[in-house]
């Protein structure tokens, strides 16, 4: 016996009376001979979704004809319909052609008319769900890769999912997150207020003074250089920071750790770190920073990174700045490859001196090596290393002591901020160049995704620029 399956869209009124019935798909039913015969093909599923979506959207938009209760907003006369205006609406899986009634004023003296569209009514013609998917994919991978992912998901390449549109959507969302970040900043308690809690107070003597605190946070600030599309052959710097409570570091394997809760921020603005500082303060307060907090700052020694970290000093009980051991070790690894083999012993000794916090001993070893290199072209490389440690002397502590006590002293204890935040998206494709503004917008989205706050931010953040645009 031949069998057929029909999918029908039925419309009822409020009393459950039938208004209309439309068959949108029919399929013969037969015993399958191979796995591909089971169920519906991907293309059939997409077509069914498209037809159902279009049917529902057009039923919904019929109510838009009752514009202003049928009264002209200019003169108060009655409005008349004047045909229909075609407009596109882009859902997650399908694009729908929407027909909305055009209107004009019945008064011959009034020339008011209304040619509506989905955008004029709602501020956009793309589903927020699709915009969210585009934003996440575009922030995690290249815009072209995001386009291809959406093509595979929907079974075809839709113009709304082209890489330029995805780029605009990510930028739009990034601006929304920035705007929402400013709103959050205005909601933060004033500097005079302190968070009240029942945590036990601890006392610590640092630089001759005693400080009290009941919780601890760590901030790591770093920078990365990105190819500049406006200046071929040149780079601009993006700054990133990560704030977390050390109790939220968990071991995932023998030598790997993961931060289970954190706040990340980033900026590519050329503004003397003003935006970065503002975002860092909001992130730190969201993570629990207050006047009862001990804050550990880790940086690679760059002045702009210390500026960002030190901007939080007025908002905490105690700030301890530490030259990140990861970057110290990285510098020794780099220079060892550039110098003659006999330099290794001197470098190892200097490296060991720094581990115990003995900067003078480390510098003596490096000066001895410098004497041996004085007639070679390698002396400038060593001078840079010596200057680096001299300039950051006050941030070098006994790393060995902190290691024994299990205290934070290196960003290597968890995922690298730059690698996780910047390199995976901006630098792995070495030929790719970026506009500073686009980079800044993408960083805002990546920060929210990495902080696991994107879903919470999305509704409010996406709505901010939409309201401004409307």
N, C-alpha and C positions, 0 to 999 in steps of 0.2 A: 504494500500500500504506500502510495506517495504521501509524504508529509511535508508541510511547510510551516516555518516559524515566522510569525509577523510581529513586528514591534510597532506599537501604535501609541501616539500621543493623544490623550483624551483631555478635554477641557471641560470642567464643571463650574457651575456658579456656586454661590454661597449656600444654596439649598440642595446642592448635589444634583442639580438638573444638568443633563448633558447639553453642552453648547456646541462642541465640535469634536470630531474624531478624524485623525489623519494617520495613515499608515506611512511610516518613514523608512521601513526596511522589511524585506521578505527574503527568506533563505530556505532552500530545499533541505530537508533532513534525510540523510542516508547513512548507511553503515560505513564508517571510515575504513579505508584500506591502508593508510599511512598516518603518521603522527600529524602531518600538516593539514589533514582533513578535520581534525578536532576543533570544534568551536569556530570562532570568527577570525578571519585574517586581520592583521594589523590595520590594513587599509579600510576594511569593513568597520572595524571598531571606531576608527577615526571619523569615518563618514557618518556613522550613527551619532556619535557625540556632536558632530557639526550640525546635523539636522535637528537633534533635540535642543541644542543650545540656541540655534536660530529661532526655532519655534517659541521657546520660552522667552527669549529676549524680545521678540516682536510682540508677544502678548503683553509683556511688561511695559513696553514703551508706548503702547496705545494710550495709556493714561497720561502721557506727557502732552497730549492734545489739549488737556484742560488747563492750559497755561493761564495763570493769574485769574483762575475761575472764569475764564472766557471774557475778561474785561480788559480793554486796552489800557496799558499803564500810562499812556500819554494823555488821552482825553476822556477816558471812562466809557467809551462806546463799546458795543459788543464786538467780539472778534469772529472772523469767518475763516474757515479752512481754505487753503489754496494749494491743494495737491500735497505731495509728500517729498521730503528731502531724504536722500540716501546718505547713510553714514556708517562707517565701519566701527565695529567693536571687536577687540582682540582678547579672547579668553586664553586659558592655558593651553588647550589643545586645538582650538578652532577659531577662525575669524568669521564673524557674523555680519551680514549686511542688514542694517537696521533702517527701517522706514519711519520717519517722524513727520507728523503733519506740519506743513508750513501755515502760517497765520498772517492775516492782515486786518487792519481796522475797518469796520463797516462805515465809518464816517468819511465822506468824500473830502472833507477839509483836513483830515488827519492822514498823514502818509506813513504812519508807523506800520512796520511789517516785521515778521519774525521768521528767519530761516535757520532752524535749530540743527544741532548736531549732538552727538554723544559728548564731544568735548565741551560744547557750550553749556550743557547741562551738568556735567560731572567733573569738569576740569581736566579730563584725560580720556583717552579711548582705549586704554590698556588695562586689563584686569590687574588689581594690586597683587594677586597671587602670581601672575606671570611676571610682573615687574620684580617681585621678590626672588623668583627663580633666576631671572636674568641677572639680577644684582649679585646673588651668591655665586653663580657660575662665573660671571665676569670678573669677580674679585679674586676667585681662587685659581682661575686659569686664564689664558689669553682670550681676547674677545672672539677671535676666530674659532678657537677650541670650544668656547661656550656656544657659539652659533651651531657648530657641528653636533654638539651634545643635544641641543634642542631639536635639531633636524632628526636625529635618531629617535628622540622621544615622541615627536609628533608625526613621524613618517614622511615628512616633506619639508622643504625649505620655504618658510614663510617670510615675507618681507619684514614683518614686525620683529623677526628674530635675526636680522642681519647684524653683522658685527658692529656697524656704526650705531645702530639703534641700541644695542646692548651697552656700548660705551657710554651713550648719552644717559641710559637708565642708571648705570652704576654711578656716573657723575652726579646725576640728579639725587640719588639716594645719599651719596657722600655729603652733598651740600645739606641735605635734610638732617643727617646725623650731626653735622657741625652746628646747625641752627638749634637743634634740640639740646646739644651739649651746652650751648649758651643759656638756654632755659634752665637746665639743671644747675648751672653755675649760680644763677640768680636765686634759685631755691635753697642753696646751701646755707647752713647756719652762719651767722656773723662770726668773725674771728674771736670775739669775746666769749662765745659759747663753747662749752666743752661737753662731749658726749658722756652721759652718766651711765655707769655700769658697775657691776659688782666684782670686777676682776681684781685680783690681789696686786697691790702696788709693790714694785721693786725699786731699789735704789742702786744707782751706778755712779761711780766717780770717773769723770772723763776730763782730761786737761785741767785737773785741779779743782773742779767743781762737781757737786753732787746733784744728780737728776733723778726724778721719780717717774716711773712709767708703769703701765699695766698691760701693754701689748706691744708687739713688735711687727714692723713691716719692712720689706726690702724693696728698693727701687733700683732698677738697672736702666741706665740711659746709654744710647749708642747712636752712631750715625752711619749712613751708607751713601755711596755715590752712585748716581744713576745717569745714564747717557742723556744728554740734553738735545732735544730735537731742534731747538732754536739756535744752538751753537754746536754744530757738528764737530766732533773731536773733543768736546768739553763735557764736563759733568756738573750736576748740581747735587747738593746734599739733602737727604731726607733724614729727619731725626725720629727716633722711636724710643719708647720707654715702656717698662713693664713693672707693675706694682703688685706685690703679693705678700701674704703672710707665710713665713717659712714653715709653719705647721702644715701647710697645704702642699708641701713637696712630698711626693710618694715615689718609691723605688719601683721601676717597671722591669728592670733586668739587673744584671751584675754591675754594670757601669752606667746605666741610664736612669734618669729621673724625670718625673713629670709634675708640673704644677697643676693641681686639680681645680684651683680657683685663682683667678688673676684679673687685673684690669690692664689693658694695653692701649696706648695712644701713639699717634704719629702725626707728623707735620712735614710738609715740603715747602712751606711758606718762607719767603725771604723777608723776615720781619724781626730779626734779632731775637728769635725764640719766643716772641710774645704769645702767639697762638699755642705753641707747644707748652709753654708754662701754664697757660690758662687750662688747657686740656689735662695736663698732668695733675694739677690741683684737684680738678673735679674727679678724676679717676682715683686719686689717692683717698679723697674723702669718701667716695663710694666704697672703697675697700676698707674703710674704717679709720682713716687718719683723723686724729684729734690731738688736743693738748696733753693727752696722757700716753702718747705713742712714742716709742723709740724707733727711729727710722735709720736703716742702713742703706747708704747710697753706694752703688757700684758703677764705675765708669772706666773708660779706656784712657782717661787722662786729658781728653780734649776739653778746652775751656767752655765750649758751648754746652757740653754734657754736664759739667760741674755747675754751670749757671742754672740749668733746668732743675737739677737735684737740690741745689742750695735755695731755690725759690720756695721750697717747702719748709725751710727751717723755722719761719715764724709760726707755723701751724702745728708743730710737734713739740714734745718735751725735750728730745735729744736727737740730733742728727750726727751720725758718724759716717764720714766719707772715706771709702776704701778704694784704692787703685785695684781694679779687677785683676785677680790672679790669672784668669784665662788670657787676658791681653798681654800680661807680662810674659807668660810662657810662649805665647804666639810670637812675640817680638824676638825672643831668643831663638826660636825655631827658624824664623825667617832669616835672621842675620847669620846664623851658623852655616846656612847653605851658601852665603855670599862671601864668606871669609875663608882664608887658608885653613887646612886641617889642624894646624898647631893652635889655632885660636880656640878650639873646642874646650880645652882644659880651663882656660881663663873664663870663658863664658859659663861653663858649668859651676865654677867657683862663685862667680858673681850671682848666678841664678840661685845657688844654695844660700848665699848671704841674704838675699832678698827674702827667701822663704822664712828665715828667722827674723826678718825685720831689720837687719843690720845694713842700712843703706851705705854707710861709710865703707864697710868692708867690701861691698859689691862694687862701689865706685873705684876703690883701690885696685881691684882686679882688672877692671875695665881700663883704668889709666895705664896699668902695666902693659896690657895688650896694645893700647894705643901707642906706647913707646916703641913696641916692636913693629907697628904698622906705619910709623911716621913717614917713611920714605916710599910708601905705596899709595895707590889710588883708592885703597879701601878705608882710609882713615876717616873720610867724611861719613861713611855709613856708621862707623863706631861712634863718631861725635854725636850723631843724631840720637843714638841709644843712650849715651851718657847724659845729654841734655834732657831727654825724656824722663829719666829717673831723678835728675836734679830738680826739674820743674814740678814733679809730683811727689817730692820727698815727704811732704806732710800727710800724704794719703797712703803711705806704705806702713803697714803694721806687721806684727808677727803672725804670718799666715799659719805657721806651724801650731801656734797656741790656739788660734781659732779653729783649726782643723781638729785638734784634740778635743776641744769643747763642743764640737759639732755646730759651730756658729757660721753664718754665711760669710764667704769671702771671695766667691767666684761665680760668675754667670754660667760656668760649665756644669754647675750642679743641676741645671735644668736646661731645657731647650734654648738654643741661642736665639736671642731676640731678633738680631738682624737676619739670620738665616731663615727663621720661621716666619718673620714678619715681612721682610723686604726681598731677600734674595730669591725666594721661591716664585715670586710673582714678577719682579722687575729685572732681575739680573741673570737668571738662568738663560734667557734668550739674549745673548750678548749683542746681537745686531739690533735689538729693539731700543729705540730712543723714545723719550717721553716729554710731554709738556709738564711743566712744574704744577700747573693747576690741576691737570688730570691726575697726576701722581698723588696730589694731596687728597683728592676725592676718593680715589681707590684705597688709600691708606685708612681713611675713616671707616670704610666698610670692612676692610681686613681686620682692623682693630676690634670692631664689634664682633666679628666672627670668631677671632682668636680668644676674645674675652668671654665667649659664650653668652653675650648680651644682645646679639643681633635680633633674635626673635622678639625680645622684650622692647628693643628700640624701634623695631620696624614700623609698627602702627603709628606711633607718634612722630618718628623721624621722617617717614615718607609723606606724612600729611602736612608737615611744615612748609616745604617748598611748593606743594600742590596748592595750598591756600594762598601763598604769595603769588603764584602764577595766575590763579583764578582772579 
